[in-house]
Amino acid sequence: RSSDLSELDAVIEQGNQAKTRGLLLQKETMATNKRATQITEQVNDARNSIQETLGKLEYYESLQGKLSPREIAHKMLKAEAMLREIRRRELTLQSKMADAEAKDAQELLLRVQEDWYELQNETKSLMPMILDQLSESGSELQDLQEALKKA
């Protein structure tokens, strides 16, 4: 019986460890989501900056009338420089890093779930044994109560 109790204690400890890993996973997932949100904000800021510049370009074009081929070439060079600056910021790298972290968090979640299900199954497998012991103890207790009544 003490070995069954020690097995039960071991299963409970494993359950506590799985819960701790689950909480850690939740914390890491929240941090990953925060980083993904920050990256999204950076991308949106860059997009807004580009749209603002394009809006200014359209405004100035409307003020100046038609642009000469030389002015168009100059503005194209300016736009290409802006695109190079966006690429330099390596937003795609940050996005890849966020995707990798999300994948790692998902894998960790799956491992924790597998551990949890394994512990749950181990606990369920102990239940018949525990119920038998309780039944046996109940019978012994009833026998003792009857013996006390006779005495």
N, C-alpha and C positions, 0 to 999 in steps of 0.2 A: 504494500500500500504506500509506503514511503517513497518507493521508486516511481509509482504513478504520480504522486504529488510532486516529486522533483521534476518529472517529465512535464507536468502541467505548469510548474513554475518556469521551466525552460521555455515552454511555448508562450507563456505570458510575457517573458522577457523578450523573446523574438518579436512578439507583437508590438511591444513598446519600442523596440529598435526600428521596426518598420514604420511606426507612427512618426518617430523622430526623423527618419529619412524622408518621409512624406512631407513633413513640415519644412524641412530643408529644401526639398524640391519646390515647394510652393514659394518659398522666399526667393530661390534662384529664378523661378519663372516670373515672379513679379519684377525682379531686377532686369531680366531680359526684356520683358514687355516695356519697362521704362526706357531702356536703351533704344528699343525699336521705335518708341514714340518720339524720342529725341531725334533719331535719324530721319524719321518721317517729317518732323518739323523742319529740319535742316533742308531736306529736299523741297518742301513746300516754300521755304524762304527763298531758295535759289530760283524756283519756278516763278514766284512772285516778283523777284528782282528782274528776271528776264522779261516778264510781262510788262513790268513798269518801264523798262528800257525800251521795249517795242512800242509801248504807248507814247513815250516821249518822242521816239523816232517818227511815229506817224504824225504827232502834233507838229513837230518841226518841219516835216515834209509839207504839211498843209500850209504852214506859214510861208515857206520858201517857194512854193510852187513845185514845178517839176525839177527833179535832180538831174544833174549832168552825169554822164557815164563815169567821170572821174569821182564825183561825190558818191555815187552808188558803190564804186569799187572801194572807196575809203570806208564807207559804212559796213560793207561786207567784211573787210579786214577787222574792223572793230568788233563785229558780231562773232567772227571766228576766234578772236582773242578772248571774248567772253566765254565761248564754248570751251576753249582750252583751260580757262580758269576753273570752270565747273568740273572738268575732268581731273584737274590737278587736286581738287579737294577730295578726290577718291571717295565720293559718296557710294559708288558701287561696291567698293571694298567694305565699307561699313555695313552696307546692306547684306553682303555675303557673310560677314561676321555675325550679324544678328540672326541670319538664317541658320548658321552653324550652331549658334547658342540655342536657338529654339529646337533644333534637331536633337542636340545633346540633352536638353531638358525633357523632351518627349521620350527619349530612350531611358532616361533615369526614371521617369514616371512609370514606364512600362515595367522596369525592373522592380520598382517598389510595389506595383500592383501584383506582379508575379509572386514576390515574397509574401505579400499580404494574403493572397489566395492560398499559397502553400501553408502558411500558418493557420489560416481558417480551416483548411482541410485537415491538418494535423489535430486541431482542437476538436473538430467534429468527430474524428476517428477516436478520440479519447472519451467522448461522451458515453458510448455504450458501457465502457469499462467503469466509468464513474457512476453511472446509473445502477449498474450491477452492484457496485460497492455500497451505494446508498441503500439499495434494496436489502442487501445482506445485513448492513448495519441496522436498518429498520426492523428486520426480522429478529436480529439479536436483541435489540432494544425491547421488542414486544415480548420475546421469551423472558427477558429479565423482569419486565413489568408483571408478567403472569407469575413468575417465581416469587416476586415480592408480595403479590396478592395472596399466594398460597402460604407464605411464611407469616 
